[in-house]
Amino acid sequence: MTLSHEDDAKILLSAFEQRLEQLLPAGEQVGQVYAAMRDATLIAGKRMRPLLLVLAATDMGCKREQPGLLDLACAIEMVHVASLILDDMPCMDNAQMRRGRPTIHCQYGENVAILSAVALLSHAFNVISRAPALTHEAKARAIAELSMSVGHMGLVQGQFRDLNEARQAQNVDEILLTNELKTSSLFNATLQLAAIAAQAPPAVNERLRFFARDLGQAFQLIDDLTDGSNTTGKDPHQDEDKSTLVAVLGAQTVFQRLLEHVNSADQHLATACQHGSAARRYIRAWFDKQLSHISQSLSLSECQ
């Protein structure tokens, strides 16, 4: 019996959640910082990055059950969660809700939130350093890719631009650069870690970078188009006074750009993954659902 991609994703998600719980076990430590780390990480989210990592790795020839693969996925999620904690802080977006619950600084205070984010980042790199079945060289490459994507020339720089320049008048190219740094960079790390696990050749790594760039742009455009929605699990109207592509070009043009990024991402992923199409099916299904909701809510069905 062949599983549907939905059933396959559910099985993979269950294995991922179990491994994540093992890497942040209850009772392992005491104190508010560790409690905040667990609360922020173990609450259900989209889990797109860890699922994409495992699916893409297997589509590149890696065995799903390879020891260490889920650890790489967990490390990516820990870094993502740390970035969300910091993104929500009063000195940044001052968000009150995340994933349908009060943000970590609202629950534990700002000092605990900052420390839990730092602790999650360090724990993520520790998880990679201890990942079984990966060579020392593979671990070093994975740590280098992830640190570069998160650092001052990646996600951190994107966040800085978003906080300090997005409220000024910006042209399209400036907005696209911010989106790439803030969102595409961690997707790129996700795919590069998948390629490392699968021992993919350099040409595949480059194609995955193109895929991550399109994926990040598409992901950010969805975020911009749904900014006023009350169904995202986070505060609505966070981008009200920012220079987003929606503000500059209008929702209809941005929706068309979104479709173009989704199609381009699909083509790049098809070229990179020669041994399967699970990642493509997962991404396509996820975007189809989002596009349907956006089309209905914005009355943009004529754009499809």
TISETOR-434073 format. One line per 5 residues: for each residue z, x, y of N, C-alpha, C. Coordinates in Angstrom, 3 decimals. Each point is the difference from the previous one (the first is absolute). Layout:
<recs>
Z/X/Y/Z/X/Y/Z/X/Y  ...
</recs>
This chain:
<recs>
0.000/0.840/-1.196/0.000/-0.840/1.196/0.000/0.879/1.251  -0.934/-0.260/0.907/-0.121/0.769/1.221/0.819/-0.653/1.111  0.844/0.778/0.636/0.832/-0.525/1.076/-0.818/-0.160/1.277  0.308/-1.022/0.776/-0.601/-0.140/1.312/0.594/1.050/0.921  -0.678/0.268/1.120/0.525/1.018/0.905/1.327/-0.438/0.605
0.210/-1.326/0.129/1.286/-0.488/0.505/1.124/0.301/-0.990  -0.244/-0.272/-1.293/1.011/0.268/-1.016/0.268/1.500/-0.123  -1.070/0.786/0.076/0.147/1.450/-0.089/0.837/0.519/1.160  -0.252/-0.519/1.201/0.757/0.420/1.176/1.472/-0.388/-0.130  0.266/-1.167/-0.587/1.388/-0.439/-0.177/0.742/0.909/-0.972
-0.667/0.396/-1.083/0.614/0.903/-0.974/0.295/1.352/0.639  -0.972/0.503/0.740/0.178/1.273/0.687/1.107/-0.091/1.045  0.029/-1.104/0.736/1.029/-0.179/1.022/1.387/-0.021/-0.622  0.141/-0.639/-1.157/1.284/-0.053/-0.685/0.457/1.397/-0.421  -0.938/0.793/-0.529/0.337/1.371/-0.403/0.382/0.838/1.215
-0.709/-0.206/1.099/0.301/0.736/1.229/1.396/-0.349/0.518  0.310/-1.295/0.063/1.305/-0.425/0.508/1.126/0.550/-0.867  -0.222/0.041/-1.308/1.008/0.537/-0.910/0.229/1.487/0.259  -1.102/0.739/0.209/0.138/1.430/0.259/0.645/0.257/1.361  -0.325/-0.828/0.984/0.589/0.139/1.321/1.513/-0.213/-0.059
0.424/-0.976/-0.779/1.426/-0.262/-0.195/0.679/1.185/-0.675  -0.701/0.650/-0.939/0.568/1.157/-0.681/0.170/1.189/0.944  -0.902/0.112/0.967/0.066/1.118/0.946/0.978/-0.254/1.142  0.418/-1.260/0.161/1.027/-0.361/0.971/1.026/-0.892/-0.694  0.696/0.527/-0.985/0.852/-0.843/-0.851/1.235/-0.512/0.714
0.404/-1.205/-0.353/1.239/-0.564/0.529/1.180/0.814/-0.520  0.977/0.227/0.840/1.186/0.732/-0.419/-0.152/1.500/-0.011  -1.216/0.482/0.299/-0.226/1.446/0.008/0.798/0.671/1.124  0.005/-0.646/1.141/0.728/0.515/1.146/0.673/-1.181/0.697  0.928/0.300/0.871/0.660/-1.039/0.777/-0.274/0.257/1.479
0.244/-0.997/0.810/-0.171/0.170/1.436/-1.153/-0.817/0.538  0.025/-0.199/1.306/-0.982/-0.855/0.643/-1.404/0.586/-0.003  -0.130/1.300/0.119/-1.332/0.605/0.050/-0.752/-0.260/-1.305  0.674/0.240/-1.119/-0.657/-0.239/-1.289/-0.273/-1.482/-0.210  0.926/-0.852/0.431/-0.210/-1.444/-0.113/-1.220/-0.430/0.822
-0.148/0.577/1.183/-1.152/-0.317/0.846/-1.299/0.500/-0.634  0.047/1.171/-0.616/-1.177/0.528/-0.694/-0.455/-0.961/-1.081  0.955/-0.479/-0.800/-0.328/-0.927/-1.088/-0.483/-1.340/0.537  0.691/-0.536/0.985/-0.381/-1.296/0.540/-1.419/0.029/0.564  -0.300/1.048/0.735/-1.312/0.100/0.629/-1.114/0.198/-1.019
0.285/0.748/-1.059/-1.044/0.386/-0.947/-0.205/-1.007/-1.119  1.081/-0.589/-0.487/-0.099/-0.839/-1.187/-0.366/-1.450/0.305  0.105/-0.426/1.254/-0.431/-1.345/0.346/-1.512/-0.110/-0.203  -0.436/-1.123/-0.527/-1.414/-0.174/-0.342/-0.878/0.106/1.238  -1.085/0.747/-0.132/-1.009/0.110/1.051/-1.376/-0.071/-0.631
-1.031/0.316/0.776/-1.363/-0.057/-0.543/-0.199/1.035/-1.098  0.640/1.164/0.148/-0.116/1.105/-0.963/-1.455/0.431/-0.175  -0.810/-0.171/1.024/-1.412/0.339/-0.120/-0.211/1.482/-0.281  0.709/0.848/0.696/-0.232/1.443/-0.151/0.347/0.511/-1.404  1.175/-0.313/-0.551/0.276/0.486/-1.363/-0.928/-0.587/-1.052
-0.336/-1.292/0.126/-0.921/-0.596/-0.972/-1.375/0.647/0.108  -0.448/0.209/1.220/-1.303/0.627/0.206/-0.022/1.405/-0.572  1.092/0.741/0.171/0.062/1.367/-0.529/-0.204/0.013/-1.508  0.739/-0.842/-0.705/-0.087/-0.003/-1.459/-1.364/-0.517/-0.469  -0.489/-1.057/0.614/-1.298/-0.563/-0.411/-1.135/0.982/0.262
0.019/0.636/1.163/-1.054/0.965/0.318/0.060/1.209/-0.932  1.202/0.472/-0.290/0.148/1.145/-0.912/-0.584/-0.318/-1.371  0.290/-1.204/-0.500/-0.533/-0.368/-1.317/-1.515/-0.191/0.060  -0.505/-0.485/1.128/-1.450/-0.140/0.158/-0.695/1.354/0.095  0.772/1.041/0.284/-0.560/1.352/0.030/0.261/0.749/-1.305
0.487/-0.709/-1.005/0.162/0.603/-1.321/1.401/0.363/-0.395  0.985/-0.263/0.852/1.396/0.295/-0.326/0.556/-1.081/-0.924  0.815/0.366/-0.964/0.633/-0.967/-0.884/1.095/-0.753/0.754  0.008/-1.325/-0.129/0.980/-0.826/0.697/1.434/0.418/-0.347  0.194/0.392/-1.264/1.347/0.338/-0.450/0.361/1.467/0.257
-0.839/0.748/0.691/0.290/1.410/0.259/1.336/0.145/0.726  0.930/0.779/-0.551/1.288/0.203/0.684/-0.223/0.596/1.387  0.705/-0.495/0.956/-0.112/0.519/1.361/-0.865/-0.834/0.911  -0.904/-0.797/-0.576/-0.897/-0.797/0.831/0.772/-1.049/0.802  0.908/-0.706/-0.658/0.812/-0.990/0.704/0.931/0.662/1.016
0.412/1.239/-0.282/0.863/0.704/0.948/-0.746/0.269/1.304  -1.272/0.371/-0.099/-0.806/0.196/1.206/-0.116/-1.304/0.775  -0.189/-1.095/-0.734/-0.099/-1.309/0.646/1.306/-0.373/0.701  1.117/0.299/-0.644/1.313/-0.296/0.605/0.228/0.850/1.248  -0.435/1.244/-0.038/0.159/0.882/1.162/-0.783/-0.532/1.192
-1.206/-0.469/-0.255/-0.813/-0.578/1.078/0.699/-1.213/0.607  0.552/-0.852/-0.838/0.675/-1.194/0.508/1.242/0.370/0.800  0.737/1.007/-0.435/1.183/0.429/0.753/-0.381/0.493/1.394  -1.080/0.748/0.088/-0.463/0.475/1.304/-0.439/-1.177/0.864  -0.717/-0.935/-0.597/-0.438/-1.190/0.738/1.194/-0.788/0.525
0.999/-0.202/-0.837/1.189/-0.749/0.406/0.739/0.732/1.122  0.110/1.322/-0.106/0.646/0.781/1.057/-0.724/-0.197/1.328  -1.332/-0.026/-0.046/-0.773/-0.199/1.232/0.234/-1.391/0.575  0.181/-1.002/-0.854/0.271/-1.365/0.473/1.367/-0.096/0.663  0.990/0.657/-0.596/1.345/-0.005/0.587/-0.050/0.556/1.416
-0.689/1.128/0.168/-0.086/0.630/1.315/-0.861/-0.827/0.949  -1.080/-0.575/-0.507/-0.895/-0.824/0.810/0.740/-1.202/0.591  0.977/-0.517/-0.725/0.733/-1.200/0.428/1.125/0.284/0.986  0.339/1.264/0.212/1.155/0.355/0.822/-0.136/-0.522/1.430  1.141/-0.286/0.667/-0.045/-0.479/1.382/-0.776/0.910/0.953
0.040/1.309/-0.221/-0.726/0.929/0.868/-1.497/0.013/-0.290  -0.428/-0.710/-1.042/-1.416/-0.074/-0.342/-0.478/-1.442/0.152  -0.134/-0.757/-1.102/-0.485/-1.375/0.113/1.108/-1.030/0.207  1.248/0.428/-0.212/1.152/-0.898/0.156/-0.198/-1.292/-0.801  -0.363/0.156/-1.253/-0.255/-1.160/-0.863/1.292/-0.514/-0.613
0.042/-1.288/-0.216/1.180/-0.641/-0.579/-0.193/-0.369/-1.469  -1.254/-0.179/-0.403/-0.297/-0.438/-1.363/-0.996/0.938/-0.663  0.205/0.235/-1.292/-0.930/0.801/-0.806/0.064/-0.510/-1.427  -1.141/-0.322/-0.564/-0.084/-0.526/-1.360/0.889/-1.224/-0.194  0.061/-0.812/1.074/0.728/-1.258/-0.075/1.507/0.120/0.127
0.491/1.201/0.313/1.441/0.216/0.136/0.287/0.770/1.281  1.265/-0.041/0.478/0.339/0.805/1.177/-0.313/1.473/-0.241  -0.490/0.652/1.025/-0.328/1.416/-0.117/1.259/0.823/-0.290  -0.212/1.216/-0.468/1.124/0.832/-0.434/0.948/0.306/1.152  -0.513/0.258/1.191/0.915/0.300/1.111/0.797/-1.228/0.410
-0.564/-1.202/-0.243/0.755/-1.224/0.289/1.125/-0.202/-1.027  -0.242/0.424/-1.222/1.009/-0.160/-1.049/1.081/1.078/0.040  -0.425/1.244/0.240/0.915/1.129/-0.173/0.309/0.768/1.283  -0.741/-0.273/1.053/0.169/0.770/1.225/-1.064/1.087/0.119  -0.233/0.430/1.228/-1.083/0.952/0.257/0.248/1.358/-0.648
1.243/0.480/0.039/0.274/1.328/-0.555/-0.250/0.037/-1.505  0.438/-1.024/-0.703/-0.218/-0.053/-1.447/-1.497/-0.143/-0.305  -0.693/-0.787/0.800/-1.435/-0.191/-0.223/-0.758/1.322/0.113  0.294/0.761/1.035/-0.676/1.290/0.180/0.312/0.938/-1.164  1.258/0.083/-0.372/0.393/0.898/-1.090/-0.596/-0.434/-1.336
-0.089/-1.301/-0.235/-0.580/-0.477/-1.261/-1.493/0.316/-0.059  -0.685/-0.054/1.143/-1.421/0.350/0.034/-0.202/1.482/-0.314  0.825/0.841/0.609/-0.078/1.442/-0.271/0.306/0.279/-1.473  1.005/-0.681/-0.524/0.381/0.197/-1.398/-1.117/-0.440/-0.951  -0.678/-1.097/0.336/-1.113/-0.458/-0.839/-1.153/0.992/0.019
-0.286/0.562/1.160/-1.061/1.004/0.083/0.329/1.208/-0.878  1.218/0.494/0.109/0.383/1.170/-0.797/0.020/-0.341/-1.488  0.439/-1.211/-0.318/0.047/-0.407/-1.406/-1.411/-0.101/-0.582  -0.946/-0.459/0.806/-1.382/-0.109/-0.470/-0.548/1.358/-0.419  0.228/1.016/0.823/-0.491/1.338/-0.344/0.746/0.566/-1.206
1.268/-0.341/-0.127/0.758/0.428/-1.170/-0.553/-0.634/-1.275  -0.374/-1.288/0.099/-0.580/-0.694/-1.154/-1.290/0.690/-0.445  -0.835/0.382/0.954/-1.248/0.697/-0.354/0.309/1.346/-0.641  0.954/0.711/0.543/0.324/1.329/-0.524/0.513/-0.048/-1.427  0.550/-1.159/-0.410/0.548/-0.139/-1.340/-0.894/-0.832/-0.925
-1.143/-0.433/0.489/-0.872/-0.880/-0.795/-0.418/0.687/-1.294  0.214/-0.644/-1.140/-0.357/0.616/-1.277/-1.514/0.062/-0.207  -0.420/0.941/-0.812/-1.400/0.156/-0.450/-0.942/0.472/1.094  0.507/0.290/1.179/-0.844/0.560/1.054/0.255/1.499/0.094  -1.062/0.765/0.155/0.154/1.446/0.129/0.657/0.328/1.347
0.505/1.214/0.114/0.585/0.433/1.271/-1.040/-0.042/1.115  -1.229/0.365/-0.347/-1.076/-0.022/0.994/-0.283/-1.432/0.459  -0.035/-0.927/-0.948/-0.253/-1.404/0.345/1.114/-0.555/0.885  1.237/0.331/-0.308/1.122/-0.457/0.820/-0.085/0.566/1.411  -0.343/1.278/0.100/-0.117/0.634/1.316/-1.110/-0.661/0.817
-1.135/-0.290/-0.643/-1.107/-0.666/0.707/0.406/-1.402/0.431  0.706/-0.708/-0.865/0.423/-1.365/0.326/0.964/0.004/1.188  0.942/0.913/-0.013/0.961/0.094/1.104/-0.715/0.376/1.295  -0.971/0.914/-0.081/-0.749/0.405/1.193/-0.802/-1.167/0.567  -0.663/-0.752/-0.866/-0.790/-1.152/0.456/0.883/-1.045/0.673
1.119/-0.303/-0.624/0.868/-1.037/0.534/0.649/0.431/1.305  0.468/1.234/0.066/0.642/0.482/1.224/-0.991/0.051/1.154  -1.249/0.380/-0.283/-1.015/0.049/1.039/-0.327/-1.399/0.523  -0.068/-0.968/-0.905/-0.339/-1.366/0.392/1.117/-0.648/0.817  1.242/0.392/-0.276/1.141/-0.593/0.690/0.271/0.710/1.327
-0.308/1.269/0.098/0.476/0.843/1.089/-0.610/-0.247/1.367  0.150/1.005/0.872/-0.342/-0.166/1.410/-1.492/-0.156/0.246  -0.836/0.291/-0.997/-1.431/-0.226/0.128/-0.464/-1.191/-0.838  0.953/-0.771/-0.483/-0.324/-1.167/-0.812/0.725/-1.232/0.493  0.791/-0.600/-0.896/0.680/-1.254/0.303/0.891/0.108/1.234
0.734/1.096/0.136/0.894/0.175/1.151/-0.791/-0.026/1.306  -1.123/0.690/0.016/-0.827/0.015/1.208/-0.574/-1.392/0.292  -0.386/-0.717/-1.054/-0.493/-1.355/0.182/1.066/-0.914/0.585  1.225/0.140/-0.475/1.106/-0.802/0.524/0.273/0.346/1.466  -0.059/1.278/0.325/0.206/0.416/1.383/-1.055/-0.606/0.910
-1.253/0.073/-0.429/-1.084/-0.574/0.796/0.178/-1.505/0.153  0.412/-0.652/-1.068/0.181/-1.450/0.038/1.106/-0.389/0.983  1.048/0.805/0.060/1.129/-0.312/0.877/-0.268/0.365/1.451  -0.703/1.104/0.237/-0.108/0.542/1.343/-1.351/-0.214/0.678  -1.026/-0.312/-0.787/-1.324/-0.152/0.593/-0.600/-1.388/-0.210
0.501/-0.735/-1.004/-0.598/-1.300/-0.311/0.233/-1.027/1.100  1.017/0.207/0.821/0.265/-0.941/1.083/-0.764/0.350/1.272  -0.844/1.041/-0.084/-0.912/0.346/1.087/-1.404/-0.469/-0.395  -0.867/-0.088/0.970/-1.391/-0.376/-0.292/-0.633/1.090/-0.849  -0.572/-0.386/-1.146/-0.626/0.956/-0.912/-1.387/-0.481/-0.390
-0.885/0.976/-0.274/-1.317/-0.383/-0.489/0.032/-0.129/-1.521  -1.111/-0.414/-0.568/-0.057/-0.264/-1.437/0.288/1.252/-0.814  -0.578/1.133/0.393/0.193/1.235/-0.771/1.463/0.439/-0.011  0.688/-0.179/1.111/1.417/0.371/0.065/0.847/-0.884/-0.909  -0.332/-1.278/-0.028/0.732/-0.923/-0.868/-0.260/0.324/-1.467
-1.249/0.307/-0.331/-0.352/0.335/-1.380/0.736/1.252/-0.469  0.141/0.986/0.885/0.716/1.224/-0.366/1.468/-0.298/-0.282  0.614/-0.821/0.850/1.390/-0.383/-0.235/0.150/-0.705/-1.341  -0.911/-0.933/-0.292/0.037/-0.732/-1.269/-0.142/0.940/-1.191  -0.903/0.977/0.138/-0.223/0.942/-1.104/1.239/0.833/-0.268
0.607/0.500/1.062/1.189/0.836/-0.166/1.180/-0.808/-0.523  0.181/-1.195/0.544/1.177/-0.790/-0.342/-0.104/-0.633/-1.377  -1.210/-0.392/-0.416/-0.135/-0.774/-1.232/-0.825/0.711/-1.066  -1.150/0.549/0.391/-0.872/0.637/-1.004/0.629/1.241/-0.614  0.833/0.696/0.774/0.524/1.286/-0.476/0.834/-0.149/-1.265
0.848/-1.026/-0.065/0.825/-0.163/-1.204/-0.831/-0.538/-1.156  -1.007/-0.819/0.285/-0.920/-0.403/-1.058/-0.735/1.219/-0.553  -0.359/0.926/0.880/-0.661/1.212/-0.467/0.902/0.800/-0.930  1.273/0.140/0.377/0.939/0.704/-0.877/0.104/-0.700/-1.342  0.032/-1.315/0.025/0.067/-0.791/-1.234/-1.153/0.344/-0.929
-1.204/0.017/0.540/-1.186/0.265/-0.825/-0.091/1.462/-0.417  0.425/0.907/0.871/-0.037/1.417/-0.365/0.986/0.314/-1.116  1.169/-0.660/0.009/0.946/0.175/-1.101/-0.563/-0.561/-1.296  -0.732/-1.108/0.098/-0.659/-0.550/-1.189/-1.023/0.995/-0.544  -0.770/0.613/0.890/-1.007/0.979/-0.413/0.640/1.232/-0.624
1.133/0.425/0.536/0.709/1.152/-0.557/0.470/-0.312/-1.417  0.563/-1.191/-0.191/0.459/-0.392/-1.335/-1.153/-0.058/-0.992  -1.177/-0.427/0.489/-1.171/-0.131/-0.873/-0.815/1.280/-0.093  0.415/1.045/0.722/-0.721/1.280/0.031/-1.457/-0.214/0.407  -0.208/-0.791/1.039/-1.343/-0.324/0.475/-0.607/1.199/0.739
-1.325/0.121/-0.007/-0.665/1.101/0.703/0.012/-0.208/1.508  -0.245/1.068/0.782/0.050/-0.091/1.468/-0.911/-1.072/0.590  -1.157/-0.222/-0.581/-0.923/-1.008/0.534/0.620/-1.391/-0.035  0.784/-0.270/-1.027/0.683/-1.286/-0.114/1.090/-0.109/1.061  0.724/1.084/0.219/1.036/-0.013/1.039/-0.587/-0.370/1.352
-1.174/0.545/0.305/-0.622/-0.282/1.288/-0.419/-1.460/0.100  -0.540/-0.539/-1.078/-0.390/-1.407/0.002/1.224/-0.903/0.166  1.107/0.399/-0.581/1.233/-0.773/0.137/0.526/0.026/1.440  -0.245/1.089/0.695/0.402/0.060/1.408/-0.781/-1.026/0.820  -1.296/-0.134/-0.291/-0.812/-1.016/0.682/0.501/-1.401/-0.328
0.339/-0.218/-1.266/0.539/-1.298/-0.405/1.296/-0.304/0.740  0.908/0.985/0.053/1.285/-0.205/0.666/-0.185/-0.295/1.481  -0.986/0.633/0.617/-0.254/-0.241/1.425/-0.414/-1.455/0.229  -0.938/-0.486/-0.806/-0.427/-1.391/0.123/1.132/-0.963/-0.356  0.738/0.322/-1.055/1.084/-0.870/-0.440/1.064/-0.125/1.083
0.376/1.121/0.602/1.007/-0.029/1.047/-0.445/-0.800/1.212  -1.260/0.175/0.383/-0.518/-0.772/1.136/0.007/-1.492/-0.318  -0.443/-0.362/-1.206/-0.014/-1.414/-0.397/1.408/-0.570/-0.035  0.923/0.767/-0.533/1.386/-0.437/-0.096/0.584/-0.246/1.392  -0.305/0.904/0.935/0.519/-0.151/1.355/-0.626/-1.194/0.717
-1.280/-0.248/-0.258/-0.661/-1.150/0.628/0.589/-1.312/-0.506  0.359/-0.044/-1.276/0.674/-1.190/-0.523/1.343/-0.183/0.709  0.713/1.092/0.182/1.283/-0.061/0.688/-0.176/-0.517/1.430  -1.050/0.457/0.676/-0.258/-0.439/1.370/-0.389/-1.475/0.048  -0.832/-0.424/-0.935/-0.478/-1.382/-0.003/1.086/-1.001/-0.375
1.012/0.456/-0.723/1.079/-0.900/-0.433/1.282/0.221/0.793  -0.103/0.676/1.131/1.195/0.357/0.768/0.816/-1.223/0.423  -0.657/-1.105/0.264/0.718/-1.197/0.442/0.481/-0.890/-1.120  -0.234/0.414/-1.251/0.351/-0.847/-1.140/1.492/0.063/-0.309  0.537/-1.120/-0.468/1.402/-0.064/-0.422/0.153/0.159/-1.508
-1.081/0.377/-0.694/0.028/0.068/-1.463/-0.108/1.420/-0.533  0.131/0.992/0.878/-0.166/1.391/-0.431/1.301/0.645/-0.455  1.137/-0.664/0.221/1.287/0.568/-0.371/0.570/0.940/1.035  -0.679/0.125/1.157/0.502/0.849/1.079/-0.166/-0.724/1.328  0.494/0.611/1.063/-0.016/-0.651/1.306/-1.432/-0.278/0.456
-0.277/-1.217/0.481/-1.330/-0.273/0.563/-0.126/0.591/1.405  -1.245/0.169/0.440/-0.327/0.438/1.373/0.547/1.380/0.335  0.037/0.899/-0.987/0.432/1.372/0.272/-1.011/0.753/0.854  -1.279/-0.432/-0.028/-1.064/0.716/0.715/-0.408/-0.695/1.293  0.853/-0.873/0.492/-0.370/-0.857/1.130/-0.445/0.784/1.225
0.640/1.115/0.282/-0.330/0.776/1.198/-0.672/1.330/-0.330  -0.603/0.100/-1.194/-0.640/1.241/-0.424/-1.524/-0.101/0.088  -0.640/1.170/0.148/-1.454/0.069/-0.042/-0.437/0.094/-1.462  -0.255/-1.138/-0.601/-0.537/-0.042/-1.353/-1.477/-0.349/0.075  -0.700/0.148/-1.114/-1.413/-0.368/-0.008/-0.186/-1.489/0.253
0.975/-0.804/-0.437/-0.079/-1.438/0.265/0.061/-0.261/1.502  0.877/0.720/0.690/0.128/-0.176/1.450/-1.240/0.485/0.737  -0.624/1.063/-0.512/-1.146/0.600/0.689/-1.314/-0.703/-0.350  -0.190/-0.328/-1.285/-1.288/-0.521/-0.458/0.010/-1.489/-0.300  1.165/-0.564/-0.231/0.074/-1.403/-0.386/0.083/-0.148/-1.509
0.587/-1.114/-0.435/0.266/-0.209/-1.423/-1.273/-0.084/-0.828  -1.024/-0.640/0.515/-1.216/-0.195/-0.790/-0.692/1.329/-0.300  -0.118/0.867/1.008/-0.607/1.318/-0.215/0.841/0.846/-0.947  1.313/-0.077/0.150/0.896/0.761/-0.873/-0.107/-0.489/-1.433  -0.167/-1.310/-0.188/-0.161/-0.527/-1.354/-1.257/0.567/-0.653
-1.079/0.105/0.756/-1.226/0.596/-0.527/0.201/1.467/-0.347  0.710/0.723/0.847/0.311/1.408/-0.291/0.852/0.117/-1.259  0.906/-0.918/-0.167/0.848/-0.016/-1.186/-0.847/-0.127/-1.265  -0.946/-0.913/0.012/-0.885/-0.176/-1.153/-0.774/1.284/-0.291  -0.457/0.671/1.043/-0.765/1.240/-0.174/0.868/1.101/-0.615
1.232/0.114/0.461/0.908/1.012/-0.562/0.308/-0.290/-1.470  0.203/-1.264/-0.335/0.298/-0.374/-1.389/-1.172/0.357/-0.904  -1.204/-0.306/0.424/-1.184/0.299/-0.817/-0.228/1.504/-0.116  0.197/0.726/1.093/-0.172/1.450/-0.036/1.047/0.646/-0.907  1.245/-0.476/0.095/1.061/0.528/-0.860/-0.338/-0.213/-1.468
-0.515/-1.165/-0.313/-0.366/-0.317/-1.384/-1.063/0.961/-0.521  -0.975/0.323/0.823/-1.069/0.914/-0.420/0.528/1.403/-0.241  0.868/0.463/0.891/0.573/1.345/-0.179/0.846/0.070/-1.268  0.776/-1.043/-0.256/0.855/0.003/-1.190/-0.828/-0.052/-1.274  -1.091/-0.751/0.040/-0.887/-0.080/-1.169/-0.589/1.373/-0.339
-0.322/0.770/1.031/-0.559/1.340/-0.213/1.052/0.964/-0.540  1.229/-0.150/0.477/1.062/0.924/-0.399/0.516/-0.266/-1.405  0.073/-1.266/-0.376/0.611/-0.376/-1.285/-1.084/-0.338/-1.019  -0.261/0.919/-0.892/-1.097/-0.140/-0.951/0.441/-0.498/-1.376  1.303/-0.056/-0.248/0.490/-0.342/-1.333/0.567/-1.414/-0.094
-0.034/-0.737/1.089/0.541/-1.354/-0.017/-0.139/-0.649/1.357  0.353/-1.265/0.078/-0.136/-0.729/1.265/1.246/-0.830/0.318  1.118/0.333/-0.614/1.224/-0.772/0.222/0.436/0.047/1.452  -0.073/1.170/0.624/0.403/0.130/1.403/-0.918/-0.819/0.900  -1.285/0.026/-0.270/-0.954/-0.790/0.802/0.291/-1.484/-0.135
0.262/-0.467/-1.202/0.287/-1.426/-0.197/1.284/-0.401/0.718  0.999/0.866/-0.076/1.270/-0.291/0.658/-0.169/-0.079/1.515  -0.670/0.986/0.575/-0.198/0.026/1.449/-0.857/-1.173/0.459  -1.060/-0.270/-0.728/-0.882/-1.102/0.375/0.743/-1.330/-0.056  0.782/-0.222/-1.038/0.752/-1.260/-0.122/1.009/-0.124/1.135
0.660/1.096/0.338/0.989/-0.043/1.078/-0.663/-0.336/1.328  -1.120/0.654/0.294/-0.685/-0.261/1.262/-0.647/-1.381/0.032  -0.532/-0.453/-1.118/-0.578/-1.347/-0.038/1.039/-1.043/0.404  1.214/0.170/-0.493/1.074/-0.940/0.330/0.340/0.073/1.489  0.102/1.208/0.530/0.328/0.153/1.417/-1.115/-0.540/0.893
-1.235/0.303/-0.375/-1.130/-0.453/0.802/-0.093/-1.516/0.030  0.309/-0.633/-1.117/-0.026/-1.461/-0.065/1.032/-0.599/0.950  1.208/0.555/-0.011/1.066/-0.496/0.873/-0.360/0.203/1.472  -0.525/1.181/0.316/-0.345/0.296/1.392/-1.129/-0.899/0.470  -0.997/-0.170/-0.857/-1.134/-0.845/0.356/0.446/-1.414/0.313
0.902/-0.523/-0.803/0.496/-1.358/0.209/0.859/-0.099/1.257  0.910/0.944/0.167/0.930/-0.084/1.128/-0.678/0.234/1.339  -1.047/0.813/0.005/-0.681/0.322/1.251/-1.305/-0.777/0.176  -0.309/-0.900/-0.942/-1.231/-0.775/0.035/-1.218/0.899/0.095  0.009/1.019/-0.859/-1.095/0.977/0.016/-0.849/-0.085/-1.261
-0.037/-1.130/-0.647/-0.728/-0.108/-1.255/-1.482/0.298/0.179  -0.540/-0.198/1.216/-1.410/0.268/0.229/-0.312/1.490/-0.001  1.057/0.840/0.062/-0.228/1.445/0.033/-0.276/0.559/-1.391  0.297/-0.751/-1.056/-0.126/0.565/-1.335/-1.432/-0.061/-0.501
</recs>
